[in-house]
Structure formats: C-alpha cells, structure tokens
Amino acid sequence: MIFQRLEAQVCRDEGFRAAPYLDTVGVATIGYGSIRINGRPVTLDDKPVSEPTAREMMRSELYESCINAQKMFTRFDRMSHVRQECLVNMAYNLGPTRLRGFKKLIAAAESMNYSEMAVQAKDSKWFDQVGQRAIRICNALETGVW
C-alpha cells in the first residue's frame, strides 16, 4: 500500500470542511470525513478545525482503517497495493461495522476473486451514496489499476 497515495485519494474523496457537518448518512463529521475529535465522536457543536489539524485527524483514522482492513480481509497482504488502498478507503468511508456487512465482498476477497469483489461493492447502498468514489474504487478492485 502506498499510504501517501491513499491519503491524497481520501482527501479528494472526502473534501475538506472546517466546520462540523452531517455526512450522506447523517453522521456528524469534520475535516476530511473524520468522525472523532480527540477520541470522542464529533458533534455539530464542535468548533471548526484547521486544515493541518483535519489532515492529522484523517491520518490517524486512516491508520485505524488499515488495521481494520487487514483484520477483516485475511488475504489483504497478498493483494496489490491498489486493491489494498481500495479496501482501506472503503474502511475509512464506511467504518468497520458497516464494511463487515459486505459479506459477499469479503467472501470474494477470500478467494481473491476481484471481479466479484467489484460486483458486490456495486450491489450496495454505499455505491449509490458516494458516486465517483465508488466507481473509481470498483474499477480499481477489478483491474488493479487506479
């Protein structure tokens, strides 16, 4: 996995907002899609954050997402960097609980069936909610190329 490339993609996908806001599923979020400030959930009453602070928050949550993806996908370390980045991006966006709900995608990952992983990602509410991000991730899951 190339962490700097992943970070740049998440910054592009999430966009920066200094003030707290509700994401597409109603979760209080800040910065680059962060859901926690100093370990506690973001609230709409929180003060705005600077871009450097938001970037540090995002990096911290991205590291957590890497760990979650490695635990969830037992063949994670055998996948290409691009596919690893796809799964970590999804883990960041969805959180571990919602990503665990992608049981057929996880099963396809166990057999390293990348086409089926893309099919299963497309067959989800998430795909309809995040637009171009999902299209890019699904294409990269299938092809192994960004």
Backbone as CSV, one residue per row, in Angstrom:
resi,resn,N_x,N_y,N_z,CA_x,CA_y,CA_z,C_x,C_y,C_z
1,MET,0.846,-1.163,0.000,0.000,0.000,0.000,0.897,1.232,0.000
2,ILE,0.490,2.208,-0.755,1.226,3.468,-0.796,0.379,4.487,-0.022
3,PHE,0.785,4.717,1.234,-0.042,5.498,2.149,-0.247,6.925,1.646
4,GLN,0.764,7.543,1.066,0.612,8.920,0.578,-0.426,9.003,-0.547
5,ARG,-0.438,8.011,-1.411,-1.439,7.987,-2.485,-2.832,7.796,-1.895
6,LEU,-2.946,6.879,-0.926,-4.226,6.654,-0.254,-4.704,7.926,0.433
7,GLU,-3.814,8.590,1.133,-4.165,9.836,1.822,-4.669,10.882,0.829
8,ALA,-3.984,11.031,-0.292,-4.399,12.003,-1.309,-5.782,11.655,-1.857
9,GLN,-6.049,10.374,-2.054,-7.350,9.961,-2.575,-8.465,10.246,-1.561
10,VAL,-8.208,9.952,-0.294,-9.224,10.206,0.726,-9.472,11.705,0.853
11,CYS,-8.411,12.512,0.777,-8.594,13.972,0.811,-9.484,14.419,-0.349
12,ARG,-9.223,13.895,-1.538,-10.037,14.249,-2.706,-11.465,13.740,-2.540
13,ASP,-11.609,12.499,-2.099,-12.935,11.890,-1.990,-13.790,12.562,-0.921
14,GLU,-13.187,12.881,0.202,-13.943,13.457,1.315,-14.108,14.968,1.176
15,GLY,-13.087,15.634,0.642,-13.094,17.082,0.625,-12.887,17.621,2.036
16,PHE,-12.467,18.861,2.149,-12.204,19.461,3.454,-13.330,20.405,3.844
17,ARG,-13.805,20.221,5.060,-14.767,21.146,5.655,-14.312,21.427,7.081
18,ALA,-14.028,22.686,7.362,-13.524,23.062,8.687,-14.577,22.868,9.774
19,ALA,-15.814,23.190,9.446,-16.898,23.115,10.432,-17.556,21.736,10.398
20,PRO,-18.112,21.305,11.521,-18.816,20.014,11.543,-20.012,20.019,10.588
21,TYR,-20.317,18.849,10.058,-21.443,18.689,9.134,-21.948,17.258,9.235
22,LEU,-23.123,17.014,8.685,-23.653,15.654,8.620,-23.283,15.060,7.275
23,ASP,-22.728,13.846,7.279,-22.374,13.196,6.020,-23.633,12.642,5.345
24,THR,-23.441,11.884,4.274,-24.583,11.429,3.472,-25.512,10.477,4.217
25,VAL,-25.039,9.891,5.313,-25.904,9.011,6.101,-26.224,9.593,7.477
26,GLY,-25.956,10.889,7.642,-26.349,11.567,8.872,-25.380,11.466,10.031
27,VAL,-24.129,11.111,9.776,-23.124,11.025,10.831,-22.399,12.368,10.937
28,ALA,-22.263,12.875,12.155,-21.533,14.126,12.367,-20.067,13.910,12.022
29,THR,-19.541,14.801,11.187,-18.231,14.641,10.576,-17.551,15.996,10.520
30,ILE,-16.219,15.985,10.424,-15.464,17.239,10.331,-14.185,16.995,9.534
31,GLY,-13.626,18.064,9.006,-12.351,17.960,8.296,-12.466,17.154,7.024
32,TYR,-11.690,16.083,6.948,-11.707,15.171,5.803,-12.508,13.919,6.139
33,GLY,-13.725,14.100,6.604,-14.582,12.963,6.894,-14.306,12.296,8.224
34,SER,-13.608,12.977,9.122,-13.312,12.393,10.437,-14.568,12.371,11.292
35,ILE,-14.708,11.307,12.058,-15.881,11.160,12.918,-15.538,11.283,14.395
36,ARG,-14.230,11.485,14.692,-13.809,11.651,16.082,-12.862,12.837,16.216
37,ILE,-12.978,13.503,17.359,-12.036,14.549,17.757,-11.489,14.129,19.112
38,ASN,-10.183,13.955,19.195,-9.549,13.538,20.459,-10.231,12.316,21.066
39,GLY,-10.606,11.367,20.208,-11.166,10.113,20.686,-12.660,10.107,20.957
40,ARG,-13.310,11.230,20.868,-14.761,11.278,21.105,-15.472,11.594,19.800
41,PRO,-16.742,11.206,19.693,-17.489,11.481,18.454,-17.618,12.980,18.185
42,VAL,-17.560,13.330,16.929,-17.793,14.716,16.501,-19.248,15.073,16.788
43,THR,-19.482,16.303,17.193,-20.849,16.825,17.313,-20.957,18.075,16.446
44,LEU,-22.163,18.430,16.118,-22.371,19.637,15.308,-22.026,20.904,16.084
45,ASP,-21.865,20.795,17.390,-21.495,21.942,18.219,-19.984,22.157,18.307
46,ASP,-19.198,21.247,17.747,-17.746,21.395,17.806,-17.297,22.614,17.012
47,LYS,-16.185,23.187,17.452,-15.601,24.334,16.759,-14.913,23.855,15.479
48,PRO,-14.806,24.731,14.489,-14.095,24.371,13.256,-12.637,23.986,13.545
49,VAL,-12.068,23.187,12.631,-10.669,22.775,12.741,-9.886,23.339,11.563
50,SER,-8.586,23.508,11.761,-7.720,23.964,10.672,-7.453,22.799,9.719
51,GLU,-6.981,23.109,8.528,-6.671,22.050,7.561,-5.568,21.130,8.073
52,PRO,-4.482,21.666,8.649,-3.459,20.751,9.175,-3.988,19.837,10.291
53,THR,-4.836,20.362,11.143,-5.433,19.538,12.196,-6.318,18.466,11.577
54,ALA,-7.117,18.846,10.590,-8.001,17.886,9.915,-7.188,16.788,9.245
55,ARG,-6.060,17.149,8.657,-5.213,16.162,7.985,-4.646,15.172,9.003
56,GLU,-4.239,15.643,10.158,-3.732,14.749,11.206,-4.835,13.827,11.720
57,MET,-6.034,14.359,11.888,-7.164,13.532,12.317,-7.435,12.438,11.286
58,MET,-7.410,12.825,10.014,-7.662,11.867,8.941,-6.585,10.790,8.912
59,ARG,-5.332,11.185,9.064,-4.238,10.202,9.062,-4.419,9.182,10.181
60,SER,-4.782,9.659,11.347,-4.996,8.764,12.483,-6.102,7.754,12.184
61,GLU,-7.217,8.232,11.626,-8.324,7.336,11.289,-7.962,6.423,10.116
62,LEU,-7.110,6.904,9.213,-6.661,6.048,8.105,-5.808,4.892,8.620
63,TYR,-4.935,5.162,9.587,-4.148,4.076,10.177,-5.062,3.037,10.809
64,GLU,-6.072,3.493,11.532,-7.056,2.569,12.112,-7.750,1.771,11.017
65,SER,-8.095,2.442,9.921,-8.768,1.774,8.809,-7.873,0.722,8.171
66,CYS,-6.571,0.991,8.113,-5.620,-0.007,7.594,-5.643,-1.256,8.469
67,ILE,-5.593,-1.054,9.759,-5.606,-2.184,10.694,-6.918,-2.957,10.570
68,ASN,-8.033,-2.229,10.499,-9.337,-2.885,10.357,-9.426,-3.694,9.073
69,ALA,-8.928,-3.139,7.970,-8.972,-3.851,6.692,-8.093,-5.101,6.743
70,GLN,-6.923,-5.003,7.362,-6.044,-6.167,7.472,-6.685,-7.275,8.291
71,LYS,-7.415,-6.900,9.325,-8.093,-7.903,10.154,-9.271,-8.524,9.420
72,MET,-10.010,-7.713,8.684,-11.234,-8.161,8.032,-10.962,-9.012,6.791
73,PHE,-9.924,-8.675,6.062,-9.597,-9.371,4.817,-8.328,-10.184,5.054
74,THR,-8.481,-11.475,5.282,-7.358,-12.313,5.693,-6.280,-12.425,4.616
75,ARG,-6.616,-12.164,3.370,-5.621,-12.210,2.291,-5.175,-10.811,1.871
76,PHE,-5.436,-9.845,2.707,-5.112,-8.449,2.427,-3.656,-8.287,1.989
77,ASP,-2.735,-8.900,2.719,-1.305,-8.729,2.430,-0.884,-9.368,1.113
78,ARG,-1.717,-10.211,0.536,-1.408,-10.848,-0.759,-1.960,-10.039,-1.935
79,MET,-2.739,-9.018,-1.626,-3.338,-8.198,-2.689,-2.367,-7.109,-3.130
80,SER,-2.601,-6.594,-4.327,-1.781,-5.494,-4.834,-2.002,-4.247,-3.982
81,HIS,-1.062,-3.325,-4.078,-1.192,-2.068,-3.340,-2.487,-1.349,-3.687
82,VAL,-2.839,-1.338,-4.946,-4.060,-0.643,-5.379,-5.282,-1.249,-4.700
83,ARG,-5.383,-2.555,-4.690,-6.552,-3.202,-4.071,-6.555,-2.994,-2.559
84,GLN,-5.401,-3.004,-1.941,-5.323,-2.690,-0.515,-5.850,-1.281,-0.255
85,GLU,-5.434,-0.350,-1.083,-5.880,1.039,-0.931,-7.391,1.152,-1.107
86,CYS,-7.940,0.384,-2.034,-9.399,0.375,-2.227,-10.105,-0.036,-0.938
87,LEU,-9.635,-1.123,-0.345,-10.294,-1.657,0.850,-10.123,-0.729,2.043
88,VAL,-8.969,-0.093,2.165,-8.766,0.849,3.267,-9.619,2.097,3.052
89,ASN,-9.717,2.556,1.820,-10.578,3.701,1.507,-12.025,3.380,1.896
90,MET,-12.472,2.183,1.549,-13.832,1.772,1.930,-13.965,1.680,3.447
91,ALA,-12.958,1.130,4.120,-12.998,1.012,5.582,-13.064,2.391,6.223
92,TYR,-12.334,3.350,5.670,-12.361,4.719,6.187,-13.746,5.324,6.001
93,ASN,-14.290,5.157,4.825,-15.576,5.752,4.479,-16.737,5.110,5.220
94,LEU,-16.721,3.805,5.318,-17.843,3.060,5.893,-17.709,2.806,7.393
95,GLY,-16.493,2.713,7.872,-16.260,2.248,9.231,-16.300,0.735,9.259
96,PRO,-15.686,0.124,10.283,-15.575,-1.331,10.296,-16.915,-2.054,10.395
97,THR,-17.839,-1.517,11.139,-19.128,-2.202,11.314,-19.878,-2.295,9.999
98,ARG,-19.981,-1.184,9.286,-20.710,-1.210,8.011,-19.962,-2.029,6.961
99,LEU,-18.634,-1.963,6.953,-17.881,-2.747,5.972,-18.040,-4.246,6.228
100,ARG,-18.129,-4.656,7.483,-18.352,-6.077,7.787,-19.668,-6.583,7.201
101,GLY,-20.603,-5.682,6.936,-21.876,-6.058,6.323,-21.742,-6.480,4.863
102,PHE,-20.605,-6.233,4.256,-20.351,-6.608,2.863,-19.855,-8.055,2.823
103,LYS,-20.681,-8.954,3.300,-20.274,-10.353,3.471,-19.864,-11.017,2.155
104,LYS,-20.576,-10.736,1.078,-20.234,-11.350,-0.208,-18.938,-10.770,-0.769
105,LEU,-18.677,-9.502,-0.531,-17.411,-8.905,-0.949,-16.269,-9.544,-0.165
106,ILE,-16.458,-9.729,1.138,-15.437,-10.355,1.975,-15.187,-11.788,1.507
107,ALA,-16.251,-12.514,1.180,-16.100,-13.888,0.674,-15.335,-13.895,-0.651
108,ALA,-15.644,-12.946,-1.531,-14.933,-12.862,-2.814,-13.457,-12.547,-2.584
109,ALA,-13.162,-11.736,-1.579,-11.771,-11.414,-1.256,-11.029,-12.651,-0.764
110,GLU,-11.732,-13.518,-0.042,-11.106,-14.754,0.445,-10.625,-15.619,-0.714
111,SER,-11.375,-15.613,-1.810,-10.969,-16.406,-2.969,-10.203,-15.570,-3.999
112,MET,-9.878,-14.314,-3.616,-9.125,-13.396,-4.483,-9.828,-13.199,-5.825
113,ASN,-11.161,-13.201,-5.796,-11.963,-13.005,-6.997,-12.286,-11.515,-7.102
114,TYR,-11.414,-10.789,-7.760,-11.515,-9.336,-7.792,-12.715,-8.838,-8.584
115,SER,-13.069,-9.523,-9.642,-14.264,-9.128,-10.403,-15.503,-9.222,-9.532
116,GLU,-15.592,-10.299,-8.757,-16.744,-10.470,-7.869,-16.725,-9.452,-6.729
117,MET,-15.542,-9.088,-6.268,-15.456,-8.043,-5.241,-16.068,-6.749,-5.772
118,ALA,-15.728,-6.410,-7.009,-16.261,-5.185,-7.619,-17.773,-5.285,-7.783
119,VAL,-18.254,-6.443,-8.227,-19.698,-6.648,-8.393,-20.407,-6.442,-7.057
120,GLN,-19.860,-7.016,-6.000,-20.502,-6.918,-4.686,-20.465,-5.492,-4.140
121,ALA,-19.384,-4.772,-4.394,-19.320,-3.371,-3.966,-20.361,-2.539,-4.710
122,LYS,-20.537,-2.836,-5.999,-21.525,-2.099,-6.792,-22.951,-2.404,-6.343
123,ASP,-23.173,-3.592,-5.826,-24.508,-4.015,-5.402,-24.740,-3.615,-3.937
124,SER,-24.663,-2.315,-3.676,-24.785,-1.834,-2.300,-25.348,-0.417,-2.264
125,LYS,-25.896,-0.058,-1.128,-26.343,1.329,-0.919,-25.152,2.277,-0.988
126,TRP,-24.024,1.820,-0.442,-22.804,2.633,-0.447,-22.467,3.110,-1.851
127,PHE,-22.559,2.211,-2.835,-22.215,2.564,-4.209,-23.057,3.743,-4.689
128,ASP,-24.336,3.740,-4.362,-25.229,4.817,-4.787,-25.003,6.102,-3.991
129,GLN,-24.471,5.984,-2.782,-24.310,7.143,-1.913,-23.061,7.962,-2.212
130,VAL,-21.995,7.327,-2.689,-20.720,8.049,-2.781,-20.263,8.367,-4.201
131,GLY,-21.058,8.043,-5.182,-20.819,8.497,-6.553,-19.493,8.076,-7.161
132,GLN,-18.726,9.065,-7.628,-17.484,8.802,-8.363,-16.463,8.029,-7.536
133,ARG,-16.469,8.238,-6.234,-15.557,7.494,-5.366,-15.792,5.994,-5.538
134,ALA,-17.042,5.579,-5.493,-17.374,4.160,-5.612,-17.028,3.628,-6.998
135,ILE,-17.281,4.404,-8.008,-16.961,3.977,-9.380,-15.458,3.739,-9.508
136,ARG,-14.636,4.685,-9.018,-13.174,4.531,-9.071,-12.723,3.304,-8.293
137,ILE,-13.271,3.129,-7.075,-12.857,2.001,-6.240,-13.236,0.678,-6.894
138,CYS,-14.444,0.583,-7.410,-14.867,-0.665,-8.047,-14.028,-0.992,-9.270
139,ASN,-13.743,0.006,-10.078,-12.882,-0.218,-11.252,-11.491,-0.674,-10.827
140,ALA,-10.959,-0.065,-9.785,-9.619,-0.435,-9.309,-9.608,-1.810,-8.656
141,LEU,-10.683,-2.161,-7.942,-10.765,-3.509,-7.384,-10.686,-4.547,-8.493
142,GLU,-11.409,-4.281,-9.560,-11.463,-5.245,-10.657,-10.160,-5.305,-11.455
143,THR,-9.606,-4.150,-11.774,-8.452,-4.104,-12.681,-7.108,-4.103,-11.975
144,GLY,-7.095,-3.635,-10.719,-5.829,-3.483,-10.006,-5.067,-2.237,-10.398
145,VAL,-5.743,-1.315,-11.107,-5.108,-0.098,-11.592,-5.961,1.103,-11.203
146,TRP,-5.314,2.178,-10.760,-6.047,3.432,-10.485,-6.220,4.187,-11.766
